Amino acid sequence: MITIDHLHKSYGTKDQRLHVLKDITFTLPDGCMACLLGPSGSGKSTLLNILGGIETMDEGDIIVAGNHLAPMNKKQLELYRRKQLGFVFQFYNLVENLTVRENILTGAYLSDDPLDVDALAEELGIVDQLHKFPSEISGGQAQRVSIARAMAKKPSLFICDEPTGALDYESAKAVLHLIEDLNRKYKTTVIIATHNEAIASMCRVVLRLHDGALKSCEENEHILSAEEVQW
């Protein structure tokens, strides 16, 4: 279970202080898929960065797989990111001078018990791309590689920050299908941050952020499959 308890975050000092996250509290059950919705500037990326151990919080706590993030020092947060987290970003963040296989292995190397790279590539439909470089594959294929890299270490939490934002409609749908399949197969908790309201319909929990505050946390009673989602 993931618990975020009275989380606060601000930047700046005194009169220039900007409150980015204001008393955020919610709980997600293990293995669920959640959607984090909100306009630009609502605090989505900051929340994901703190949840991912990239930034620190001012007040409150986050508990992931029994780990309390608030008291962790820099070294402990690095270990938490290595062992517990998988990240997928809008613009892939692949290493350009490594092949597809080598990019995936950078994730696998971080785990004591990684998934088999070849089996994962087969599952994600990128076997034919394994010996190519990122510049030689399409955007949809690059996002599949970034998903494979994140999943290779079997994370307990899979964070997707606008994973379909740079893709065309068909590629975006294919990526959502893959995320859905991985969530179902490996029971990994997934959080998808997006501007796309349609994606919320395939998620069990829908979180809405506005101006740094959590406006609602609702359970979706009629979950659609990725194939059924349209926009």
SULZI-V145993 format. One record per residue. N is the residue number from 1. PSI is psi in radians with two decimals (* if undefined). D_FIRST is the distance of its C-alpha to the first C-alpha in Angstrom with 2 decimals. Layout:
N_PSI_D_FIRST + N_PSI_D_FIRST
//
This chain:
1_2.45_0.00 + 2_2.20_3.82 + 3_2.21_6.46 + 4_2.12_10.06 + 5_1.86_12.60 + 6_0.95_16.27 + 7_2.28_16.58 + 8_2.50_20.26 + 9_2.35_22.15 + 10_2.84_25.88 + 11_2.69_28.67 + 12_-3.07_32.30 + 13_2.64_34.16 + 14_-2.14_35.99 + 15_-0.34_37.51 + 16_0.17_35.98 + 17_2.27_32.38 + 18_2.06_30.11 + 19_1.91_26.86 + 20_-0.66_24.54 + 21_2.28_21.25 + 22_1.73_21.77 + 23_0.97_19.32 + 24_2.18_16.23 + 25_2.18_13.46 + 26_2.91_10.67 + 27_2.42_7.10 + 28_2.31_5.75 + 29_2.68_4.63 + 30_2.44_4.62 + 31_0.08_8.24 + 32_2.84_9.26 + 33_2.17_12.04 + 34_2.62_12.46 + 35_2.26_15.79 + 36_1.90_16.70 + 37_2.56_20.30 + 38_2.65_22.94 + 39_2.97_26.44 + 40_2.35_27.50 + 41_0.06_27.15 + 42_-0.28_24.31 + 43_0.10_22.03 + 44_-0.90_19.90 + 45_-0.67_20.90 + 46_-0.75_20.54 + 47_-0.77_16.95 + 48_-0.70_16.23 + 49_-0.67_18.37 + 50_-0.75_16.62 + 51_-0.57_13.12 + 52_0.07_15.01 + 53_0.29_16.71 + 54_-0.67_20.05 + 55_2.79_20.80 + 56_2.80_20.23 + 57_2.75_19.47 + 58_-0.76_22.15 + 59_2.81_20.19 + 60_-2.89_16.72 + 61_2.75_13.66 + 62_2.32_10.59 + 63_2.09_7.87 + 64_2.10_6.58 + 65_0.70_6.27 + 66_-0.04_7.97 + 67_2.15_10.40 + 68_2.07_11.93 + 69_-0.57_13.80 + 70_-0.81_16.39 + 71_-0.02_18.53 + 72_2.46_18.57 + 73_-3.13_22.03 + 74_-0.75_23.13 + 75_-0.70_23.22 + 76_-0.65_19.74 + 77_-0.64_18.40 + 78_-0.75_20.55 + 79_-0.70_19.11 + 80_-0.81_15.49 + 81_-0.71_16.77 + 82_-0.74_18.66 + 83_-0.51_16.15 + 84_-0.40_12.78 + 85_2.50_14.04 + 86_2.29_16.18 + 87_2.41_18.26 + 88_2.24_20.61 + 89_2.91_23.13 + 90_-0.69_25.79 + 91_0.52_28.65 + 92_-0.83_27.35 + 93_0.71_28.22 + 94_2.70_29.79 + 95_2.00_32.25 + 96_-0.52_35.59 + 97_0.20_37.61 + 98_2.57_35.27 + 99_2.99_35.41 + 100_-0.83_32.59 + 101_-0.79_32.04 + 102_-0.64_32.10 + 103_-0.75_29.59 + 104_-0.68_27.12 + 105_-0.46_27.96 + 106_-0.49_27.02 + 107_-0.77_23.38 + 108_-0.63_23.98 + 109_-0.35_25.72 + 110_-0.14_22.63 + 111_2.58_20.95 + 112_-0.32_22.10 + 113_1.18_21.47 + 114_2.83_21.95 + 115_2.73_22.56 + 116_2.14_26.26 + 117_-0.75_27.56 + 118_-0.70_30.29 + 119_-0.68_28.15 + 120_-0.73_25.65 + 121_-0.68_28.68 + 122_-0.76_30.08 + 123_-0.62_26.94 + 124_0.03_26.97 + 125_0.61_30.74 + 126_0.36_31.80 + 127_-0.72_33.77 + 128_-0.18_36.99 + 129_-0.07_35.67 + 130_-0.56_34.64 + 131_0.11_37.89 + 132_2.89_38.17 + 133_2.76_37.35 + 134_-0.60_35.16 + 135_-0.21_38.39 + 136_0.08_39.48 + 137_2.86_36.66 + 138_2.97_35.67 + 139_-0.74_32.88 + 140_-0.71_31.01 + 141_-0.68_31.45 + 142_-0.68_30.39 + 143_-0.60_27.08 + 144_-0.68_26.61 + 145_-0.74_27.38 + 146_-0.60_24.83 + 147_-0.77_22.15 + 148_-0.74_23.50 + 149_-0.75_23.48 + 150_-0.64_19.83 + 151_-0.33_18.80 + 152_-0.52_21.32 + 153_0.15_19.20 + 154_1.08_16.30 + 155_2.70_13.61 + 156_-0.35_9.87 + 157_2.25_9.98 + 158_1.92_13.16 + 159_2.18_14.69 + 160_1.95_17.85 + 161_1.80_20.22 + 162_0.98_22.92 + 163_-0.31_23.06 + 164_0.05_25.91 + 165_-0.49_27.77 + 166_0.20_30.52 + 167_2.69_31.05 + 168_2.97_33.47 + 169_-0.86_32.41 + 170_-0.72_32.68 + 171_-0.67_30.91 + 172_-0.76_28.08 + 173_-0.71_27.73 + 174_-0.71_27.78 + 175_-0.74_25.02 + 176_-0.68_22.76 + 177_-0.75_23.67 + 178_-0.77_22.67 + 179_-0.74_19.22 + 180_-0.78_18.78 + 181_-0.74_20.13 + 182_-0.68_17.99 + 183_-0.75_14.75 + 184_-0.73_16.27 + 185_-0.76_17.74 + 186_-0.05_15.19 + 187_0.49_11.92 + 188_2.35_10.88 + 189_2.27_8.64 + 190_2.33_11.64 + 191_2.10_12.71 + 192_2.02_16.47 + 193_2.27_18.52 + 194_2.79_21.89 + 195_-0.23_24.97 + 196_1.84_25.40 + 197_-0.55_24.65 + 198_-0.58_25.25 + 199_-0.50_22.17 + 200_-0.48_20.00 + 201_-0.25_21.52 + 202_0.09_19.76 + 203_2.55_16.21 + 204_-0.67_14.10 + 205_2.36_13.13 + 206_2.07_15.91 + 207_2.29_15.80 + 208_2.12_19.33 + 209_2.46_20.48 + 210_2.18_24.09 + 211_0.71_25.93 + 212_-0.01_22.89 + 213_2.56_21.49 + 214_1.91_18.75 + 215_-0.55_21.07 + 216_2.68_18.78 + 217_1.80_15.34 + 218_2.56_16.30 + 219_2.28_15.24 + 220_2.08_17.83 + 221_-0.33_19.81 + 222_1.39_22.05 + 223_2.24_20.30 + 224_2.69_22.98 + 225_2.82_23.16 + 226_-0.59_23.82 + 227_-0.57_27.39 + 228_-0.33_27.79 + 229_2.31_26.63 + 230_2.61_29.76 + 231_*_30.87
//
